[in-house]
Amino acid sequence: MSTIAENIAKVGVRIREAAQASQRDCATVGLLAVSKTKPAAAIRQAFAAGVRDFGENYLQEALEKQRELGDLPLIWHFIGPIQSNKTKAIAEHFAWVHSVDRLKIAQRLSDQRPAHLPALNICLQVNVSGEPSKSGCNPDELPALAQAVTQLPNIRLRGLMTIPEPTDDLACQHAAFARLRELQDGLGLSLDSLSMGMSHDLEAAIAEGATWVRIGTALFGAREYSHN
């Protein structure tokens, strides 16, 4: 079994090589360690190996880990589906939210962001594959949603996020990520973030402009338990 530090080094090489192949500066691609279902001890190991940004899907689990890891200067990203009754805690305890897919949620996050904290960084989640089971706004709804979100105080629209249908077909991977980039370019807003790509397809995502790759399995191994 390779250690978390060894895994982080391997993923770092993949990111650098993918960036170089696309003639991009690897510093423009952030590694977001997806730490859902992983214990605080694993996050400490990742921090010791240089990772600072961590993504969580489940609010209660994330808040417990934040309390346990309060001595570390971690940057927390919420990347899971958001229910209205969870927005207050998310607004209070995270620096980034990648999974905003409707205006109501953005409004609640803006209203509930504490005044002493900087603006909450937001990515709008888009369902580029049209899967009925996936969260994310319809691409047709995106322009109006993005314009409305830019008017809200206390949050800062940074870009878009997607979780395309999993596939081993490289052309399909590239097409899904290119679609997100094109949607962002078409908004005509000054956005700087594309949150796309995971352990199996980060190379295609980086080639198409990803600025955050969300990596869980390749860093921490398979999930250790199912989450209800």
C-alpha positions as CSV (number, residue, x, y, z in Angstrom):
1,M,0.0,0.0,0.0
2,S,1.5,3.3,-1.0
3,T,1.3,6.1,1.5
4,I,-0.9,9.2,1.1
5,A,2.3,11.3,0.6
6,E,3.5,8.9,-2.2
7,N,0.0,9.2,-3.8
8,I,0.1,13.0,-3.7
9,A,3.5,13.0,-5.3
10,K,2.2,10.7,-8.1
11,V,-0.8,12.9,-8.7
12,G,1.4,15.9,-8.7
13,V,3.5,14.4,-11.5
14,R,0.3,13.6,-13.5
15,I,-0.9,17.3,-13.1
16,R,2.5,18.7,-14.1
17,E,2.8,16.4,-17.1
18,A,-0.8,17.1,-18.2
19,A,-0.2,20.9,-17.9
20,Q,3.0,20.7,-19.8
21,A,1.3,18.7,-22.6
22,S,-1.2,21.5,-22.9
23,Q,1.4,24.2,-22.7
24,R,-0.1,25.4,-19.4
25,D,1.6,26.6,-16.2
26,C,1.0,23.8,-13.7
27,A,0.6,26.5,-11.0
28,T,-2.7,27.3,-12.7
29,V,-4.1,23.9,-11.8
30,G,-5.1,23.5,-8.1
31,L,-5.3,20.1,-6.4
32,L,-8.5,19.7,-4.4
33,A,-8.2,16.7,-2.2
34,V,-11.6,15.1,-1.9
35,S,-11.5,13.9,1.7
36,K,-15.2,12.8,2.2
37,T,-15.4,9.6,4.3
38,K,-11.7,9.9,5.1
39,P,-10.6,10.4,8.7
40,A,-9.0,13.5,10.1
41,A,-5.7,11.6,10.4
42,A,-5.6,11.1,6.6
43,I,-6.1,14.9,6.1
44,R,-3.2,15.6,8.5
45,Q,-1.0,13.3,6.3
46,A,-2.1,15.1,3.2
47,F,-1.4,18.5,4.8
48,A,2.0,17.3,5.8
49,A,2.7,16.4,2.2
50,G,1.7,19.9,1.1
51,V,-2.0,19.8,0.3
52,R,-4.0,22.8,1.6
53,D,-7.4,22.5,-0.1
54,F,-9.9,19.8,0.9
55,G,-13.3,19.0,-0.5
56,E,-16.2,17.6,1.5
57,N,-19.6,16.3,0.4
58,Y,-21.3,15.7,3.7
59,L,-21.9,18.6,6.0
60,Q,-21.9,17.0,9.5
61,E,-18.9,14.9,8.7
62,A,-17.1,17.9,7.4
63,L,-17.9,20.0,10.5
64,E,-16.6,17.3,12.8
65,K,-13.3,17.2,10.9
66,Q,-13.0,20.9,10.9
67,R,-13.2,20.9,14.7
68,E,-10.7,18.2,14.9
69,L,-8.3,19.9,12.5
70,G,-8.7,23.5,13.7
71,D,-5.0,23.8,14.4
72,L,-4.2,23.5,10.7
73,P,-4.6,26.4,8.1
74,L,-6.8,24.3,5.8
75,I,-9.0,25.7,3.0
76,W,-12.4,23.9,3.0
77,H,-14.4,23.5,-0.2
78,F,-18.0,22.2,-0.1
79,I,-18.6,20.0,-3.2
80,G,-21.7,18.0,-2.5
81,P,-25.4,18.6,-3.2
82,I,-26.8,21.4,-1.0
83,Q,-30.1,21.4,0.8
84,S,-31.6,24.7,1.9
85,N,-31.4,23.7,5.6
86,K,-27.6,23.3,5.2
87,T,-26.7,26.7,3.7
88,K,-26.2,28.5,7.0
89,A,-23.5,26.1,8.2
90,I,-21.9,26.0,4.8
91,A,-21.8,29.8,4.5
92,E,-20.2,29.9,8.0
93,H,-17.5,27.2,7.6
94,F,-16.3,27.0,4.0
95,A,-14.2,29.2,1.8
96,W,-15.5,27.7,-1.5
97,V,-18.7,26.1,-2.6
98,H,-18.5,24.2,-6.0
99,S,-22.0,22.8,-6.1
100,V,-24.4,25.8,-6.4
101,D,-27.0,24.9,-9.0
102,R,-30.0,27.2,-8.3
103,L,-30.5,30.8,-7.4
104,K,-32.3,30.1,-4.1
105,I,-29.2,28.4,-2.7
106,A,-26.9,31.2,-3.9
107,Q,-29.2,33.8,-2.2
108,R,-29.2,31.9,1.1
109,L,-25.4,31.5,1.0
110,S,-25.1,35.2,0.4
111,D,-27.5,36.2,3.1
112,Q,-26.0,33.8,5.7
113,R,-22.3,34.5,5.0
114,P,-20.9,36.1,8.2
115,A,-19.9,39.7,7.8
116,H,-16.4,39.2,9.2
117,L,-15.5,36.6,6.6
118,P,-14.4,37.4,3.0
119,A,-16.8,36.8,0.2
120,L,-17.7,33.1,-0.3
121,N,-16.1,31.7,-3.5
122,I,-18.8,30.1,-5.7
123,C,-18.8,27.8,-8.7
124,L,-22.0,27.0,-10.5
125,Q,-22.6,23.3,-11.1
126,V,-23.7,22.5,-14.6
127,N,-25.1,19.1,-15.8
128,V,-23.2,18.9,-19.1
129,S,-24.1,15.3,-19.7
130,G,-27.9,15.7,-19.1
131,E,-28.0,12.8,-16.6
132,P,-31.3,12.9,-14.7
133,S,-29.7,11.6,-11.6
134,K,-27.0,14.4,-11.5
135,S,-27.2,17.7,-9.7
136,G,-26.4,20.8,-11.8
137,C,-28.3,23.4,-13.7
138,N,-29.3,22.9,-17.3
139,P,-26.8,24.6,-19.7
140,D,-29.7,26.6,-21.1
141,E,-30.4,28.0,-17.6
142,L,-26.8,29.0,-16.9
143,P,-26.6,32.5,-18.4
144,A,-29.6,33.8,-16.4
145,L,-28.4,32.1,-13.2
146,A,-24.9,33.4,-13.5
147,Q,-26.1,37.0,-14.1
148,A,-28.3,36.8,-11.0
149,V,-25.6,35.3,-8.9
150,T,-23.1,38.1,-9.8
151,Q,-25.5,40.6,-8.3
152,L,-25.5,39.0,-4.8
153,P,-23.3,40.5,-2.0
154,N,-21.1,38.3,0.2
155,I,-20.4,35.7,-2.5
156,R,-18.0,35.9,-5.5
157,L,-18.8,33.9,-8.6
158,R,-15.5,32.3,-9.6
159,G,-16.5,29.9,-12.3
160,L,-18.2,26.6,-13.2
161,M,-18.1,23.0,-12.0
162,T,-19.2,19.8,-13.6
163,I,-19.3,16.0,-12.9
164,P,-19.8,14.5,-16.3
165,E,-20.9,11.0,-17.0
166,P,-18.0,8.6,-16.2
167,T,-16.4,7.2,-19.3
168,D,-13.0,5.7,-20.4
169,D,-13.5,7.2,-23.8
170,L,-11.0,10.0,-24.0
171,A,-12.8,11.9,-26.8
172,C,-16.0,11.9,-24.6
173,Q,-14.0,13.1,-21.6
174,H,-12.5,16.0,-23.6
175,A,-15.9,16.9,-25.1
176,A,-17.6,17.2,-21.7
177,F,-14.9,19.4,-20.3
178,A,-14.6,21.5,-23.4
179,R,-18.4,22.0,-23.2
180,L,-18.0,23.5,-19.7
181,R,-15.2,25.8,-20.8
182,E,-17.3,27.0,-23.8
183,L,-20.3,27.6,-21.5
184,Q,-18.0,29.7,-19.2
185,D,-16.5,31.6,-22.1
186,G,-20.0,32.3,-23.5
187,L,-21.1,34.0,-20.2
188,G,-18.9,37.1,-20.9
189,L,-18.0,37.4,-17.2
190,S,-14.5,37.7,-15.8
191,L,-14.4,34.2,-14.2
192,D,-11.2,32.3,-13.4
193,S,-12.2,28.9,-12.2
194,L,-13.2,25.6,-13.8
195,S,-13.7,22.8,-11.3
196,M,-13.6,19.6,-13.4
197,G,-11.7,16.4,-13.5
198,M,-11.3,13.6,-11.0
199,S,-8.8,10.7,-10.5
200,H,-9.7,8.9,-13.8
201,D,-9.9,11.9,-16.1
202,L,-7.8,14.7,-14.8
203,E,-5.6,14.7,-17.9
204,A,-8.5,15.5,-20.2
205,A,-9.8,18.1,-17.8
206,I,-6.5,19.9,-17.6
207,A,-6.2,19.8,-21.4
208,E,-9.5,21.6,-21.5
209,G,-8.7,24.3,-19.0
210,A,-9.4,22.9,-15.5
211,T,-8.2,25.1,-12.7
212,W,-9.3,22.7,-9.9
213,V,-9.1,18.9,-10.2
214,R,-11.0,17.1,-7.5
215,I,-9.0,14.0,-6.5
216,G,-10.1,11.5,-3.9
217,T,-9.4,7.9,-4.8
218,A,-5.9,8.5,-6.3
219,L,-4.9,10.2,-3.1
220,F,-6.6,8.3,-0.3
221,G,-7.6,5.0,-1.9
222,A,-11.1,3.7,-2.3
223,R,-13.8,4.9,0.0
224,E,-13.7,3.2,3.4
225,Y,-17.4,3.0,4.1
226,S,-20.7,4.0,2.5
227,H,-22.3,7.1,3.8
228,N,-26.0,7.4,4.5
